[in-house]
Amino acid sequence: MKFILTRTEDFAIHSKKWIVGYGLLFWFVSRIIAMLLVMGCVAVYNTFGINPETLTRFAGNPENVRSLGSMTYVLLTVSIVAPILEECIFRLGLSFKRWQVALAVVSIPAYILWQHLSSLTIVSALPYLVSIIAVFFLIYGLTSDSYWNELRKTCYTSTIWVSTIAFGLIHLIAFSYYSFYLVPYMLCVISVPFFGGCAMTYYRINLGFWWGVGMHIFNNLPAIILLISL
């Protein structure tokens, strides 16, 4: 049975409803597996008198996310800004279209700009804005559609895997404390965004970019609900 990241042509053999259903089924099953991994990992640590959940907090926890700013800012980030910009960064370029690759790259400084929004002034934001415009036109002007089409022929599958793994690993920055003996716990925790990213990638390559954004919002829905209820 093929892993979801290798199912790159389901759009050619299955209906849209089938693809949506398969993506949701994978999301639910993988979420259960990931949570069991985390629970089992914590249980092993506890047998040695270690509680990894208190040693290093994960910012993906809604209770910790609230410390990042106002409720309006946090909710806007989790429900809209992060899904759109993270999908741009990690999956928009999977089309290997020149303008989409350029937009994917400049989404990185755009996201950094958003994360520091409360402390920025027009003057301090200017370098970010200049870099966004400059990098976009550099990539768009110095490469061609044929270049990206040729690259797609040899790098498509590997790019899918690398972008999805990177999406999972980037969540390591959300921990408050790092230690070598906490690595197994951290990897178990980020299996949640990794598997979620697999579903987002599946939708993106088989249904389109905005389907990936929709799955990303759905993936964040439990956190959104918890944030509202806290």
C-alpha positions as CSV (number, residue, x, y, z in Angstrom):
1,M,0.0,0.0,0.0
2,K,1.4,3.4,-1.0
3,F,2.2,6.0,1.6
4,I,0.2,9.2,1.2
5,L,3.1,11.2,0.0
6,T,3.7,8.8,-2.9
7,R,0.1,9.2,-4.1
8,T,0.8,12.1,-6.5
9,E,-1.6,11.1,-9.3
10,D,-4.7,10.2,-7.4
11,F,-6.4,13.2,-9.1
12,A,-6.1,11.2,-12.4
13,I,-7.7,8.0,-11.2
14,H,-10.0,9.0,-8.3
15,S,-12.9,11.5,-7.9
16,K,-12.5,14.6,-5.8
17,K,-14.8,13.1,-3.1
18,W,-12.6,10.0,-2.9
19,I,-9.4,12.2,-2.5
20,V,-11.1,14.3,0.2
21,G,-12.2,11.2,2.1
22,Y,-8.9,9.5,1.8
23,G,-7.1,12.6,3.1
24,L,-9.5,12.9,6.1
25,L,-9.2,9.2,6.9
26,F,-5.4,9.5,6.9
27,W,-5.5,12.6,9.1
28,F,-7.8,10.9,11.7
29,V,-5.8,7.7,11.8
30,S,-2.4,9.4,11.9
31,R,-3.5,11.8,14.6
32,I,-4.5,8.8,16.8
33,I,-1.2,7.1,16.1
34,A,0.8,10.3,16.8
35,M,-1.0,10.8,20.1
36,L,-0.4,7.2,21.1
37,L,3.3,7.7,20.3
38,V,3.4,10.8,22.6
39,M,1.5,9.1,25.4
40,G,3.8,6.0,25.2
41,C,6.9,8.1,25.1
42,V,5.8,10.1,28.1
43,A,5.1,6.9,30.0
44,V,8.6,5.6,29.2
45,Y,10.1,8.9,30.5
46,N,8.0,8.7,33.6
47,T,9.4,5.3,34.5
48,F,12.7,7.0,34.8
49,G,11.3,9.8,37.0
50,I,11.3,12.3,34.1
51,N,8.4,14.4,33.0
52,P,9.2,15.8,29.6
53,E,6.0,17.8,29.4
54,T,7.1,20.0,32.2
55,L,10.8,20.2,31.2
56,T,10.1,21.6,27.8
57,R,6.8,23.2,26.9
58,F,5.6,23.0,23.3
59,A,4.2,26.3,22.0
60,G,1.7,24.4,19.9
61,N,-0.1,23.9,23.2
62,P,-3.0,26.5,23.2
63,E,-2.2,27.4,26.8
64,N,1.3,28.3,25.8
65,V,0.4,30.0,22.5
66,R,-1.7,32.6,24.4
67,S,1.6,34.1,25.7
68,L,2.6,35.1,22.2
69,G,0.3,38.1,22.1
70,S,-3.2,39.3,22.2
71,M,-6.0,36.8,21.7
72,T,-7.0,38.5,18.5
73,Y,-3.4,38.3,17.1
74,V,-3.0,34.6,18.2
75,L,-6.4,33.5,16.8
76,L,-5.7,35.4,13.5
77,T,-2.3,33.7,13.3
78,V,-3.5,30.1,14.1
79,S,-6.7,30.3,12.0
80,I,-5.7,32.3,8.9
81,V,-2.1,33.7,8.7
82,A,-0.2,30.6,9.6
83,P,-2.2,28.3,7.3
84,I,-1.8,30.5,4.3
85,L,1.9,31.5,4.8
86,E,3.1,28.1,5.9
87,E,1.3,26.5,2.9
88,C,3.0,29.1,0.7
89,I,6.4,28.4,2.2
90,F,6.3,24.6,2.2
91,R,3.9,23.6,-0.5
92,L,3.1,26.4,-3.0
93,G,6.3,25.7,-4.9
94,L,5.4,22.0,-5.4
95,S,3.8,23.2,-8.7
96,F,7.3,24.1,-9.9
97,K,5.8,27.2,-11.6
98,R,8.2,30.1,-11.6
99,W,5.9,32.7,-10.0
100,Q,4.7,30.3,-7.3
101,V,8.3,29.3,-6.4
102,A,9.2,32.9,-6.1
103,L,6.1,33.6,-3.9
104,A,7.0,30.6,-1.8
105,V,10.5,31.9,-1.0
106,V,9.3,35.5,-0.2
107,S,6.7,34.1,2.1
108,I,9.5,33.3,4.6
109,P,10.4,37.0,5.3
110,A,6.7,37.8,5.1
111,Y,6.0,35.4,7.9
112,I,8.9,36.7,10.0
113,L,7.4,40.2,9.5
114,W,4.1,39.0,10.8
115,Q,5.6,37.4,13.8
116,H,7.3,40.6,14.8
117,L,4.4,42.8,13.9
118,S,3.7,44.2,17.3
119,S,7.3,45.5,17.7
120,L,7.8,46.8,14.2
121,T,7.6,50.4,12.9
122,I,7.5,51.5,9.3
123,V,11.2,52.1,9.3
124,S,12.1,48.7,10.8
125,A,9.6,46.9,8.5
126,L,11.1,48.5,5.4
127,P,14.1,46.0,5.1
128,Y,11.6,43.1,5.2
129,L,9.4,44.7,2.5
130,V,12.4,45.5,0.3
131,S,13.7,42.0,0.6
132,I,10.3,40.5,-0.2
133,I,10.0,42.5,-3.4
134,A,13.7,42.1,-4.4
135,V,13.8,38.3,-3.9
136,F,10.6,37.8,-5.8
137,F,11.8,39.6,-8.8
138,L,15.3,38.1,-8.7
139,I,13.8,34.5,-8.8
140,Y,11.2,35.5,-11.4
141,G,13.7,37.4,-13.5
142,L,16.7,35.1,-13.3
143,T,15.0,31.8,-13.9
144,S,12.6,30.5,-16.5
145,D,9.5,28.3,-16.7
146,S,11.5,25.8,-18.7
147,Y,14.1,25.6,-15.9
148,W,11.5,24.8,-13.3
149,N,9.8,22.3,-15.6
150,E,13.1,20.4,-16.1
151,L,13.8,20.5,-12.4
152,R,10.4,19.0,-11.7
153,K,11.2,16.0,-13.8
154,T,14.1,15.0,-11.5
155,C,13.2,16.5,-8.1
156,Y,9.4,16.3,-7.8
157,T,9.2,13.3,-5.5
158,S,12.2,14.3,-3.4
159,T,10.9,17.9,-3.0
160,I,7.6,16.6,-1.8
161,W,9.3,14.5,0.9
162,V,11.8,17.2,1.9
163,S,9.2,19.9,2.2
164,T,6.9,17.7,4.3
165,I,9.7,16.6,6.6
166,A,10.9,20.2,6.9
167,F,7.4,21.2,7.9
168,G,7.4,18.7,10.7
169,L,11.0,19.5,11.9
170,I,10.4,23.3,11.9
171,H,8.0,22.8,14.8
172,L,11.0,21.9,16.9
173,I,11.6,25.6,17.4
174,A,8.3,25.7,19.4
175,F,9.9,24.0,22.4
176,S,11.0,26.1,25.3
177,Y,14.0,23.9,26.3
178,Y,16.3,21.6,24.4
179,S,18.3,18.6,25.7
180,F,19.7,15.5,24.0
181,Y,17.7,13.2,26.2
182,L,14.5,14.9,25.3
183,V,15.0,14.3,21.5
184,P,12.7,11.2,21.4
185,Y,9.9,13.1,23.1
186,M,10.3,16.0,20.8
187,L,10.2,13.8,17.7
188,C,7.1,12.1,19.0
189,V,5.4,15.5,19.5
190,I,6.3,16.8,16.1
191,S,4.9,13.6,14.5
192,V,1.6,15.4,14.9
193,P,2.4,18.3,12.6
194,F,4.4,15.9,10.3
195,F,1.4,13.6,9.7
196,G,-0.9,16.7,9.4
197,G,1.5,18.1,6.8
198,C,1.3,14.8,4.9
199,A,-2.5,15.3,4.5
200,M,-2.0,18.9,3.5
201,T,0.6,17.9,0.9
202,Y,-1.7,15.2,-0.4
203,Y,-4.5,17.7,-0.9
204,R,-2.2,20.3,-2.4
205,I,-0.8,18.1,-5.1
206,N,-4.0,16.3,-6.0
207,L,-6.6,19.1,-5.5
208,G,-4.8,22.4,-5.5
209,F,-3.2,24.9,-3.2
210,W,-6.3,26.2,-1.4
211,W,-7.4,22.7,-0.6
212,G,-4.1,22.4,1.3
213,V,-4.8,25.6,3.1
214,G,-8.2,24.3,4.0
215,M,-6.7,21.1,5.4
216,H,-4.2,23.2,7.4
217,I,-7.1,25.2,8.9
218,F,-8.9,22.0,9.7
219,N,-5.7,20.6,11.3
220,N,-5.5,23.7,13.5
221,L,-9.2,23.6,14.4
222,P,-8.7,21.8,17.7
223,A,-6.2,24.4,18.8
224,I,-8.5,27.2,17.7
225,I,-11.4,25.8,19.7
226,L,-9.2,25.4,22.8
227,L,-7.9,28.9,22.5
228,I,-11.4,30.3,22.4
229,S,-12.5,28.2,25.4
230,L,-9.5,29.1,27.6
